[in-house]
Amino acid sequence: MAWTRFRRCTNEVFIDFNGTEHVVRNFEFFQGSHWHDTLIGAMDRSNSLFGDQGNDFLSGGNQNDHLSGGWGIDTIYSYDGDDQILGSSFDYVDGGDGIDTFYYRLVGPGVIYIDLENNADNAYDAYGTVLVSIENLGGANWYDTMLGDAGDNVIETFGNRDVLHGRGGNDTLDGGEGDDDISGGEGTNLLIGGLGADTFMFETLNASDTITDFEVGTDVLDFGSVLSQADLASLELNGAVIDRTSCFNSSALDDLYFSFVQSENGVEIFLNSGKTVGESDPLVTLTGVDILDLSVNDFVL
């Protein structure tokens, strides 16, 4: 492997800071300059392209590339392969084919709002960012709101209070450190709260989620959204009972009852229209949790 730093490189022609042209070949690692750079990688091998400063154009190849626009308003294209792309506000990013991950670059404290389903809603420090054919998201170390789409998404954040919502598909959501709000949406989802007091939210019965690190007495299971669609919801657990009654009597769902099963993996929680466990998959499984440790205080109805 080789590394070079330059002002602009395309079609194997390297133009240095004095405007002199050089021919370069077989470089997989490129770093641009403070100017507006054009970096085009090889199609048949993995590339690592770093735009540095300026409004750069980066183009990867058909392998697994690492592409970083740096500061400035950058345009980034990748093609086949599972690519990792680092960008910021006002960048245009097209992941192409493969399973591609976009990481947001943020220097210092900030707030990020990214919506894979609707670029027009991207806001705050992510205002103007356009993401096309991006499957996965990685946040900054501050306050992130990251929303998936109808496909399978992996969304990971790292610190402070974040909001993660998978929408459709079979998603993996990891809140990292901080007190996070996490919702898988529809599908079979893997939810990881990380450190902090996390709230896991459930908005539909068309899901079967697994929470790998639910901490009894610290984390919370919030069923308020899905239960708002029922006239009556009833939870009985370890001798305590909570009932919730709708005020509107125009509900889309029948009366709903919680059921609990202790399995080898942990506690399986069902939400059905009858008082017995149905044949459906559990709405959520709490890995490594003993049912006797749970209380009604772990639930929001």
Phi and psi in degrees as GROMACS dihedral restraints (atoms count N, CA, C in turn):
[ dihedral_restraints ]
;  ai    aj    ak    al  type     phi  dphi    fc
    3     4     5     6     1  -140.0    20    10
    4     5     6     7     1   162.8    20    10
    6     7     8     9     1  -135.8    20    10
    7     8     9    10     1   141.9    20    10
    9    10    11    12     1  -148.5    20    10
   10    11    12    13     1   158.9    20    10
   12    13    14    15     1  -125.7    20    10
   13    14    15    16     1   133.4    20    10
   15    16    17    18     1  -157.6    20    10
   16    17    18    19     1   173.8    20    10
   18    19    20    21     1   -87.1    20    10
   19    20    21    22     1   -46.7    20    10
   21    22    23    24     1  -153.5    20    10
   22    23    24    25     1   140.7    20    10
   24    25    26    27     1  -144.8    20    10
   25    26    27    28     1   125.7    20    10
   27    28    29    30     1  -154.4    20    10
   28    29    30    31     1   143.2    20    10
   30    31    32    33     1    52.6    20    10
   31    32    33    34     1    41.8    20    10
   33    34    35    36     1    65.6    20    10
   34    35    36    37     1    14.9    20    10
   36    37    38    39     1  -107.1    20    10
   37    38    39    40     1   119.8    20    10
   39    40    41    42     1  -101.4    20    10
   40    41    42    43     1   122.6    20    10
   42    43    44    45     1  -107.6    20    10
   43    44    45    46     1   116.3    20    10
   45    46    47    48     1   -82.7    20    10
   46    47    48    49     1  -174.4    20    10
   48    49    50    51     1   -70.0    20    10
   49    50    51    52     1   -16.1    20    10
   51    52    53    54     1   -93.2    20    10
   52    53    54    55     1     2.4    20    10
   54    55    56    57     1    85.4    20    10
   55    56    57    58     1     4.0    20    10
   57    58    59    60     1   -79.6    20    10
   58    59    60    61     1   135.3    20    10
   60    61    62    63     1   -91.1    20    10
   61    62    63    64     1   137.4    20    10
   63    64    65    66     1  -132.4    20    10
   64    65    66    67     1   151.8    20    10
   66    67    68    69     1   -96.0    20    10
   67    68    69    70     1   128.0    20    10
   69    70    71    72     1  -126.4    20    10
   70    71    72    73     1   143.8    20    10
   72    73    74    75     1  -141.7    20    10
   73    74    75    76     1   156.1    20    10
   75    76    77    78     1    61.4    20    10
   76    77    78    79     1    36.0    20    10
   78    79    80    81     1  -103.8    20    10
   79    80    81    82     1   126.6    20    10
   81    82    83    84     1   -99.3    20    10
   82    83    84    85     1   -21.2    20    10
   84    85    86    87     1  -114.5    20    10
   85    86    87    88     1   124.0    20    10
   87    88    89    90     1  -132.6    20    10
   88    89    90    91     1   138.0    20    10
   90    91    92    93     1  -125.2    20    10
   91    92    93    94     1   130.6    20    10
   93    94    95    96     1   -82.1    20    10
   94    95    96    97     1  -160.3    20    10
   96    97    98    99     1  -122.0    20    10
   97    98    99   100     1  -164.5    20    10
   99   100   101   102     1   -80.4    20    10
  100   101   102   103     1    -1.6    20    10
  102   103   104   105     1   -97.5    20    10
  103   104   105   106     1  -170.8    20    10
  105   106   107   108     1   -88.9    20    10
  106   107   108   109     1   105.3    20    10
  108   109   110   111     1  -103.0    20    10
  109   110   111   112     1   150.2    20    10
  111   112   113   114     1  -116.0    20    10
  112   113   114   115     1   114.5    20    10
  114   115   116   117     1  -119.4    20    10
  115   116   117   118     1   117.7    20    10
  117   118   119   120     1  -120.0    20    10
  118   119   120   121     1   118.2    20    10
  120   121   122   123     1   -84.4    20    10
  121   122   123   124     1   171.2    20    10
  123   124   125   126     1   -75.4    20    10
  124   125   126   127     1   143.1    20    10
  126   127   128   129     1   -77.5    20    10
  127   128   129   130     1   -24.2    20    10
  129   130   131   132     1  -103.1    20    10
  130   131   132   133     1    10.8    20    10
  132   133   134   135     1  -149.4    20    10
  133   134   135   136     1   165.9    20    10
  135   136   137   138     1   -74.6    20    10
  136   137   138   139     1   139.2    20    10
  138   139   140   141     1  -121.7    20    10
  139   140   141   142     1   149.2    20    10
  141   142   143   144     1  -124.1    20    10
  142   143   144   145     1   109.5    20    10
  144   145   146   147     1  -118.3    20    10
  145   146   147   148     1   128.6    20    10
  147   148   149   150     1  -122.6    20    10
  148   149   150   151     1   115.8    20    10
  150   151   152   153     1   -77.4    20    10
  151   152   153   154     1   -22.3    20    10
  153   154   155   156     1    61.3    20    10
  154   155   156   157     1  -134.8    20    10
  156   157   158   159     1   -90.5    20    10
  157   158   159   160     1   172.6    20    10
  159   160   161   162     1    90.9    20    10
  160   161   162   163     1   170.6    20    10
  162   163   164   165     1   -91.6    20    10
  163   164   165   166     1   100.6    20    10
  165   166   167   168     1  -104.0    20    10
  166   167   168   169     1   157.8    20    10
  168   169   170   171     1  -117.0    20    10
  169   170   171   172     1   120.7    20    10
  171   172   173   174     1  -121.3    20    10
  172   173   174   175     1   136.7    20    10
  174   175   176   177     1  -135.6    20    10
  175   176   177   178     1   120.3    20    10
  177   178   179   180     1   -87.0    20    10
  178   179   180   181     1  -165.1    20    10
  180   181   182   183     1  -120.3    20    10
  181   182   183   184     1  -149.5    20    10
  183   184   185   186     1   -98.5    20    10
  184   185   186   187     1     7.4    20    10
  186   187   188   189     1  -108.3    20    10
  187   188   189   190     1  -164.6    20    10
  189   190   191   192     1   -87.4    20    10
  190   191   192   193     1   106.2    20    10
  192   193   194   195     1  -104.8    20    10
  193   194   195   196     1   155.7    20    10
  195   196   197   198     1  -115.5    20    10
  196   197   198   199     1   115.5    20    10
  198   199   200   201     1  -124.9    20    10
  199   200   201   202     1   127.4    20    10
  201   202   203   204     1  -133.0    20    10
  202   203   204   205     1   120.9    20    10
  204   205   206   207     1   -77.7    20    10
  205   206   207   208     1   -24.7    20    10
  207   208   209   210     1    72.7    20    10
  208   209   210   211     1  -153.8    20    10
  210   211   212   213     1   -77.2    20    10
  211   212   213   214     1   159.8    20    10
  213   214   215   216     1   104.1    20    10
  214   215   216   217     1   177.3    20    10
  216   217   218   219     1   -97.4    20    10
  217   218   219   220     1   104.8    20    10
  219   220   221   222     1  -110.8    20    10
  220   221   222   223     1   153.4    20    10
  222   223   224   225     1  -116.7    20    10
  223   224   225   226     1   122.6    20    10
  225   226   227   228     1  -128.8    20    10
  226   227   228   229     1   124.9    20    10
  228   229   230   231     1  -120.3    20    10
  229   230   231   232     1   136.3    20    10
  231   232   233   234     1  -126.6    20    10
  232   233   234   235     1   164.2    20    10
  234   235   236   237     1  -117.9    20    10
  235   236   237   238     1  -118.7    20    10
  237   238   239   240     1   -72.3    20    10
  238   239   240   241     1   171.8    20    10
  240   241   242   243     1    94.6    20    10
  241   242   243   244     1   164.1    20    10
  243   244   245   246     1   -96.9    20    10
  244   245   246   247     1   101.5    20    10
  246   247   248   249     1  -102.1    20    10
  247   248   249   250     1   151.2    20    10
  249   250   251   252     1  -115.5    20    10
  250   251   252   253     1   123.2    20    10
  252   253   254   255     1  -126.5    20    10
  253   254   255   256     1   130.0    20    10
  255   256   257   258     1  -111.6    20    10
  256   257   258   259     1   123.7    20    10
  258   259   260   261     1  -145.4    20    10
  259   260   261   262     1  -172.7    20    10
  261   262   263   264     1  -150.8    20    10
  262   263   264   265     1  -164.5    20    10
  264   265   266   267     1   -62.9    20    10
  265   266   267   268     1   143.7    20    10
  267   268   269   270     1    70.6    20    10
  268   269   270   271     1     5.4    20    10
  270   271   272   273     1   -76.0    20    10
  271   272   273   274     1   147.5    20    10
  273   274   275   276     1  -108.9    20    10
  274   275   276   277     1   122.6    20    10
  276   277   278   279     1  -129.0    20    10
  277   278   279   280     1   125.5    20    10
  279   280   281   282     1  -120.5    20    10
  280   281   282   283     1   111.1    20    10
  282   283   284   285     1   -76.4    20    10
  283   284   285   286     1   -17.0    20    10
  285   286   287   288     1    66.3    20    10
  286   287   288   289     1  -153.1    20    10
  288   289   290   291     1   -76.5    20    10
  289   290   291   292     1   169.5    20    10
  291   292   293   294     1    91.9    20    10
  292   293   294   295     1  -178.5    20    10
  294   295   296   297     1  -103.3    20    10
  295   296   297   298     1   104.9    20    10
  297   298   299   300     1  -110.4    20    10
  298   299   300   301     1   144.8    20    10
  300   301   302   303     1  -119.3    20    10
  301   302   303   304     1   130.4    20    10
  303   304   305   306     1  -106.6    20    10
  304   305   306   307     1   125.0    20    10
  306   307   308   309     1  -108.5    20    10
  307   308   309   310     1   133.3    20    10
  309   310   311   312     1   -88.7    20    10
  310   311   312   313     1   130.4    20    10
  312   313   314   315     1   -91.8    20    10
  313   314   315   316     1   122.4    20    10
  315   316   317   318     1  -137.9    20    10
  316   317   318   319     1   123.5    20    10
  318   319   320   321     1  -101.4    20    10
  319   320   321   322     1   114.0    20    10
  321   322   323   324     1    85.0    20    10
  322   323   324   325     1   179.9    20    10
  324   325   326   327     1   -62.0    20    10
  325   326   327   328     1   148.8    20    10
  327   328   329   330     1  -175.3    20    10
  328   329   330   331     1   179.3    20    10
  330   331   332   333     1  -130.9    20    10
  331   332   333   334     1   130.6    20    10
  333   334   335   336     1  -121.4    20    10
  334   335   336   337     1   134.2    20    10
  336   337   338   339     1  -131.2    20    10
  337   338   339   340     1   112.5    20    10
  339   340   341   342     1  -126.7    20    10
  340   341   342   343     1   131.0    20    10
  342   343   344   345     1  -124.8    20    10
  343   344   345   346     1   108.8    20    10
  345   346   347   348     1   -65.6    20    10
  346   347   348   349     1   -22.2    20    10
  348   349   350   351     1   -87.6    20    10
  349   350   351   352     1   -22.6    20    10
  351   352   353   354     1  -147.3    20    10
  352   353   354   355     1    96.4    20    10
  354   355   356   357     1   -61.0    20    10
  355   356   357   358     1   -26.6    20    10
  357   358   359   360     1   -64.5    20    10
  358   359   360   361     1   -20.5    20    10
  360   361   362   363     1   -87.8    20    10
  361   362   363   364     1    -7.8    20    10
  363   364   365   366     1   -59.2    20    10
  364   365   366   367     1   132.9    20    10
  366   367   368   369     1  -145.3    20    10
  367   368   369   370     1   175.2    20    10
  369   370   371   372     1    58.5    20    10
  370   371   372   373     1  -127.2    20    10
  372   373   374   375     1   -71.7    20    10
  373   374   375   376     1    -9.7    20    10
  375   376   377   378     1  -100.8    20    10
  376   377   378   379     1    12.0    20    10
  378   379   380   381     1   -60.3    20    10
  379   380   381   382     1   134.6    20    10
  381   382   383   384     1    84.5    20    10
  382   383   384   385     1    -7.3    20    10
  384   385   386   387     1   -71.3    20    10
  385   386   387   388     1   131.4    20    10
  387   388   389   390     1  -117.1    20    10
  388   389   390   391     1   121.6    20    10
  390   391   392   393     1  -117.9    20    10
  391   392   393   394     1   123.7    20    10
  393   394   395   396     1  -122.4    20    10
  394   395   396   397     1   133.0    20    10
  396   397   398   399     1    55.1    20    10
  397   398   399   400     1    44.3    20    10
  399   400   401   402     1  -110.2    20    10
  400   401   402   403     1   127.8    20    10
  402   403   404   405     1   -97.9    20    10
  403   404   405   406     1   -34.5    20    10
  405   406   407   408     1  -124.5    20    10
  406   407   408   409     1   155.5    20    10
  408   409   410   411     1  -130.9    20    10
  409   410   411   412     1   142.9    20    10
  411   412   413   414     1  -126.0    20    10
  412   413   414   415     1   129.7    20    10
  414   415   416   417     1   -88.2    20    10
  415   416   417   418     1  -177.1    20    10
  417   418   419   420     1   -93.3    20    10
  418   419   420   421     1  -165.0    20    10
  420   421   422   423     1  -104.8    20    10
  421   422   423   424     1    29.6    20    10
  423   424   425   426     1  -128.2    20    10
  424   425   426   427     1  -124.3    20    10
  426   427   428   429     1  -109.8    20    10
  427   428   429   430     1   104.0    20    10
  429   430   431   432     1  -112.4    20    10
  430   431   432   433     1   137.0    20    10
  432   433   434   435     1  -119.2    20    10
  433   434   435   436     1   118.4    20    10
  435   436   437   438     1  -131.5    20    10
  436   437   438   439     1   122.6    20    10
  438   439   440   441     1  -115.8    20    10
  439   440   441   442     1   132.5    20    10
  441   442   443   444     1   -83.5    20    10
  442   443   444   445     1  -161.6    20    10
  444   445   446   447     1  -133.4    20    10
  445   446   447   448     1  -159.4    20    10
  447   448   449   450     1   -75.8    20    10
  448   449   450   451     1   -11.8    20    10
  450   451   452   453     1   -88.6    20    10
  451   452   453   454     1  -171.9    20    10
  453   454   455   456     1   -84.3    20    10
  454   455   456   457     1   119.7    20    10
  456   457   458   459     1  -120.3    20    10
  457   458   459   460     1   146.8    20    10
  459   460   461   462     1  -113.7    20    10
  460   461   462   463     1   120.2    20    10
  462   463   464   465     1  -125.3    20    10
  463   464   465   466     1   125.4    20    10
  465   466   467   468     1  -132.4    20    10
  466   467   468   469     1   130.0    20    10
  468   469   470   471     1  -122.1    20    10
  469   470   471   472     1   173.1    20    10
  471   472   473   474     1  -128.3    20    10
  472   473   474   475     1   -24.9    20    10
  474   475   476   477     1  -162.9    20    10
  475   476   477   478     1   164.2    20    10
  477   478   479   480     1    64.9    20    10
  478   479   480   481     1  -166.8    20    10
  480   481   482   483     1   -90.9    20    10
  481   482   483   484     1   115.7    20    10
  483   484   485   486     1  -118.3    20    10
  484   485   486   487     1   156.6    20    10
  486   487   488   489     1  -120.0    20    10
  487   488   489   490     1   122.3    20    10
  489   490   491   492     1  -124.1    20    10
  490   491   492   493     1   130.2    20    10
  492   493   494   495     1  -138.1    20    10
  493   494   495   496     1   121.0    20    10
  495   496   497   498     1   -82.7    20    10
  496   497   498   499     1   -24.6    20    10
  498   499   500   501     1    61.8    20    10
  499   500   501   502     1  -128.1    20    10
  501   502   503   504     1   -85.5    20    10
  502   503   504   505     1  -179.7    20    10
  504   505   506   507     1    80.2    20    10
  505   506   507   508     1   177.4    20    10
  507   508   509   510     1   -99.5    20    10
  508   509   510   511     1   103.1    20    10
  510   511   512   513     1  -107.4    20    10
  511   512   513   514     1   156.3    20    10
  513   514   515   516     1  -119.7    20    10
  514   515   516   517     1   119.6    20    10
  516   517   518   519     1  -121.5    20    10
  517   518   519   520     1   126.7    20    10
  519   520   521   522     1  -129.4    20    10
  520   521   522   523     1   112.3    20    10
  522   523   524   525     1   -80.6    20    10
  523   524   525   526     1   -16.5    20    10
  525   526   527   528     1    64.8    20    10
  526   527   528   529     1  -151.6    20    10
  528   529   530   531     1   -73.1    20    10
  529   530   531   532     1   157.3    20    10
  531   532   533   534     1   103.5    20    10
  532   533   534   535     1   167.4    20    10
  534   535   536   537     1   -90.0    20    10
  535   536   537   538     1   101.9    20    10
  537   538   539   540     1  -107.6    20    10
  538   539   540   541     1   153.5    20    10
  540   541   542   543     1  -107.1    20    10
  541   542   543   544     1   120.4    20    10
  543   544   545   546     1  -129.3    20    10
  544   545   546   547     1   127.9    20    10
  546   547   548   549     1  -137.2    20    10
  547   548   549   550     1   122.4    20    10
  549   550   551   552     1   -79.1    20    10
  550   551   552   553     1   -23.1    20    10
  552   553   554   555     1    73.1    20    10
  553   554   555   556     1  -150.6    20    10
  555   556   557   558     1   -76.4    20    10
  556   557   558   559     1   161.5    20    10
  558   559   560   561     1   102.7    20    10
  559   560   561   562     1  -175.8    20    10
  561   562   563   564     1  -100.2    20    10
  562   563   564   565     1   105.4    20    10
  564   565   566   567     1  -116.2    20    10
  565   566   567   568     1   147.7    20    10
  567   568   569   570     1  -108.6    20    10
  568   569   570   571     1   120.0    20    10
  570   571   572   573     1  -116.5    20    10
  571   572   573   574     1   130.7    20    10
  573   574   575   576     1  -129.1    20    10
  574   575   576   577     1   117.5    20    10
  576   577   578   579     1   -81.0    20    10
  577   578   579   580     1   -35.0    20    10
  579   580   581   582     1    75.3    20    10
  580   581   582   583     1  -165.3    20    10
  582   583   584   585     1   -69.7    20    10
  583   584   585   586     1   149.2    20    10
  585   586   587   588     1   110.1    20    10
  586   587   588   589     1   173.4    20    10
  588   589   590   591     1   -92.7    20    10
  589   590   591   592     1   102.3    20    10
  591   592   593   594     1  -101.7    20    10
  592   593   594   595     1   149.7    20    10
  594   595   596   597     1  -114.2    20    10
  595   596   597   598     1   120.0    20    10
  597   598   599   600     1  -100.3    20    10
  598   599   600   601     1   121.4    20    10
  600   601   602   603     1  -110.5    20    10
  601   602   603   604     1   144.4    20    10
  603   604   605   606     1  -127.8    20    10
  604   605   606   607     1   123.7    20    10
  606   607   608   609     1  -116.7    20    10
  607   608   609   610     1    -5.7    20    10
  609   610   611   612     1  -151.3    20    10
  610   611   612   613     1   155.3    20    10
  612   613   614   615     1   -86.5    20    10
  613   614   615   616     1    -8.4    20    10
  615   616   617   618     1   -88.3    20    10
  616   617   618   619     1    56.6    20    10
  618   619   620   621     1  -152.5    20    10
  619   620   621   622     1   159.9    20    10
  621   622   623   624     1  -147.5    20    10
  622   623   624   625     1    95.3    20    10
  624   625   626   627     1   -99.9    20    10
  625   626   627   628     1   153.3    20    10
  627   628   629   630     1  -123.5    20    10
  628   629   630   631     1   125.0    20    10
  630   631   632   633     1  -103.6    20    10
  631   632   633   634     1   120.0    20    10
  633   634   635   636     1   -85.1    20    10
  634   635   636   637     1   -19.2    20    10
  636   637   638   639     1  -140.4    20    10
  637   638   639   640     1    40.3    20    10
  639   640   641   642     1   -65.4    20    10
  640   641   642   643     1   127.5    20    10
  642   643   644   645     1  -106.1    20    10
  643   644   645   646     1   109.4    20    10
  645   646   647   648     1   -60.2    20    10
  646   647   648   649     1   133.8    20    10
  648   649   650   651     1    85.8    20    10
  649   650   651   652     1   -10.2    20    10
  651   652   653   654     1  -119.8    20    10
  652   653   654   655     1   -53.3    20    10
  654   655   656   657     1   -81.9    20    10
  655   656   657   658     1   163.6    20    10
  657   658   659   660     1  -134.6    20    10
  658   659   660   661     1   142.8    20    10
  660   661   662   663     1  -103.0    20    10
  661   662   663   664     1   115.0    20    10
  663   664   665   666     1  -107.0    20    10
  664   665   666   667     1   108.0    20    10
  666   667   668   669     1  -103.6    20    10
  667   668   669   670     1    11.8    20    10
  669   670   671   672     1   -56.9    20    10
  670   671   672   673     1   -39.5    20    10
  672   673   674   675     1   -67.2    20    10
  673   674   675   676     1   -49.0    20    10
  675   676   677   678     1   -70.1    20    10
  676   677   678   679     1   -34.0    20    10
  678   679   680   681     1   -75.6    20    10
  679   680   681   682     1   -18.1    20    10
  681   682   683   684     1   -66.3    20    10
  682   683   684   685     1   -13.1    20    10
  684   685   686   687     1   -90.5    20    10
  685   686   687   688     1    -1.1    20    10
  687   688   689   690     1  -114.5    20    10
  688   689   690   691     1   149.6    20    10
  690   691   692   693     1   -68.4    20    10
  691   692   693   694     1   -39.2    20    10
  693   694   695   696     1  -139.7    20    10
  694   695   696   697     1   137.7    20    10
  696   697   698   699     1  -131.6    20    10
  697   698   699   700     1   136.5    20    10
  699   700   701   702     1  -133.6    20    10
  700   701   702   703     1   132.3    20    10
  702   703   704   705     1  -127.0    20    10
  703   704   705   706     1   123.7    20    10
  705   706   707   708     1  -123.3    20    10
  706   707   708   709     1   122.0    20    10
  708   709   710   711     1  -147.6    20    10
  709   710   711   712     1   121.3    20    10
  711   712   713   714     1    49.7    20    10
  712   713   714   715     1    44.7    20    10
  714   715   716   717     1    87.5    20    10
  715   716   717   718     1    -4.4    20    10
  717   718   719   720     1  -110.4    20    10
  718   719   720   721     1   148.3    20    10
  720   721   722   723     1  -130.2    20    10
  721   722   723   724     1   136.2    20    10
  723   724   725   726     1  -126.9    20    10
  724   725   726   727     1   129.7    20    10
  726   727   728   729     1  -117.7    20    10
  727   728   729   730     1   142.0    20    10
  729   730   731   732     1  -125.0    20    10
  730   731   732   733     1   129.0    20    10
  732   733   734   735     1  -117.8    20    10
  733   734   735   736     1   132.6    20    10
  735   736   737   738     1   -74.1    20    10
  736   737   738   739     1   146.6    20    10
  738   739   740   741     1   -91.5    20    10
  739   740   741   742     1    -5.6    20    10
  741   742   743   744     1  -110.7    20    10
  742   743   744   745     1   -22.1    20    10
  744   745   746   747     1    56.5    20    10
  745   746   747   748     1    35.3    20    10
  747   748   749   750     1  -134.9    20    10
  748   749   750   751     1    41.2    20    10
  750   751   752   753     1   -79.8    20    10
  751   752   753   754     1   149.5    20    10
  753   754   755   756     1   -83.9    20    10
  754   755   756   757     1   -18.5    20    10
  756   757   758   759     1  -114.9    20    10
  757   758   759   760     1   157.0    20    10
  759   760   761   762     1   -71.2    20    10
  760   761   762   763     1   176.7    20    10
  762   763   764   765     1   -57.9    20    10
  763   764   765   766     1   139.1    20    10
  765   766   767   768     1  -118.9    20    10
  766   767   768   769     1   138.5    20    10
  768   769   770   771     1  -128.2    20    10
  769   770   771   772     1   136.2    20    10
  771   772   773   774     1   -81.2    20    10
  772   773   774   775     1   141.8    20    10
  774   775   776   777     1  -133.3    20    10
  775   776   777   778     1   148.8    20    10
  777   778   779   780     1  -129.5    20    10
  778   779   780   781     1   137.6    20    10
  780   781   782   783     1  -131.2    20    10
  781   782   783   784     1   129.2    20    10
  783   784   785   786     1   -87.4    20    10
  784   785   786   787     1   116.1    20    10
  786   787   788   789     1  -113.4    20    10
  787   788   789   790     1   179.7    20    10
  789   790   791   792     1   -64.1    20    10
  790   791   792   793     1   -29.5    20    10
  792   793   794   795     1   -84.0    20    10
  793   794   795   796     1   -22.8    20    10
  795   796   797   798     1   150.4    20    10
  796   797   798   799     1  -146.4    20    10
  798   799   800   801     1  -100.1    20    10
  799   800   801   802     1   124.7    20    10
  801   802   803   804     1   -99.2    20    10
  802   803   804   805     1   129.8    20    10
  804   805   806   807     1  -113.9    20    10
  805   806   807   808     1   123.2    20    10
  807   808   809   810     1  -110.4    20    10
  808   809   810   811     1   149.7    20    10
  810   811   812   813     1  -134.1    20    10
  811   812   813   814     1   104.1    20    10
  813   814   815   816     1  -127.3    20    10
  814   815   816   817     1   169.5    20    10
  816   817   818   819     1   -85.3    20    10
  817   818   819   820     1     3.3    20    10
  819   820   821   822     1  -127.4    20    10
  820   821   822   823     1   173.9    20    10
  822   823   824   825     1   -88.5    20    10
  823   824   825   826     1     0.7    20    10
  825   826   827   828     1  -115.0    20    10
  826   827   828   829     1   157.5    20    10
  828   829   830   831     1   -68.4    20    10
  829   830   831   832     1   129.3    20    10
  831   832   833   834     1   -86.6    20    10
  832   833   834   835     1  -171.0    20    10
  834   835   836   837     1   -87.5    20    10
  835   836   837   838     1    -1.7    20    10
  837   838   839   840     1   -75.5    20    10
  838   839   840   841     1   165.7    20    10
  840   841   842   843     1   -70.7    20    10
  841   842   843   844     1   155.3    20    10
  843   844   845   846     1   -62.6    20    10
  844   845   846   847     1   147.2    20    10
  846   847   848   849     1   -66.9    20    10
  847   848   849   850     1   -34.8    20    10
  849   850   851   852     1  -153.4    20    10
  850   851   852   853     1   143.6    20    10
  852   853   854   855     1  -118.6    20    10
  853   854   855   856     1   128.3    20    10
  855   856   857   858     1   -98.7    20    10
  856   857   858   859     1   102.3    20    10
  858   859   860   861     1   -67.2    20    10
  859   860   861   862     1   132.4    20    10
  861   862   863   864     1    74.5    20    10
  862   863   864   865     1    13.3    20    10
  864   865   866   867     1  -103.1    20    10
  865   866   867   868     1   140.1    20    10
  867   868   869   870     1   -94.9    20    10
  868   869   870   871     1   132.9    20    10
  870   871   872   873     1   -60.1    20    10
  871   872   873   874     1   -29.9    20    10
  873   874   875   876     1   -70.2    20    10
  874   875   876   877     1   -17.4    20    10
  876   877   878   879     1   -85.1    20    10
  877   878   879   880     1   -17.7    20    10
  879   880   881   882     1   -77.3    20    10
  880   881   882   883     1   152.9    20    10
  882   883   884   885     1  -141.1    20    10
  883   884   885   886     1   168.9    20    10
  885   886   887   888     1   -64.3    20    10
  886   887   888   889     1   -18.7    20    10
  888   889   890   891     1   -70.9    20    10
  889   890   891   892     1   -13.0    20    10
  891   892   893   894     1   -83.7    20    10
  892   893   894   895     1     0.0    20    10
  894   895   896   897     1  -121.9    20    10
  895   896   897   898     1   146.2    20    10
  897   898   899   900     1  -120.2    20    10
  898   899   900   901     1   122.1    20    10
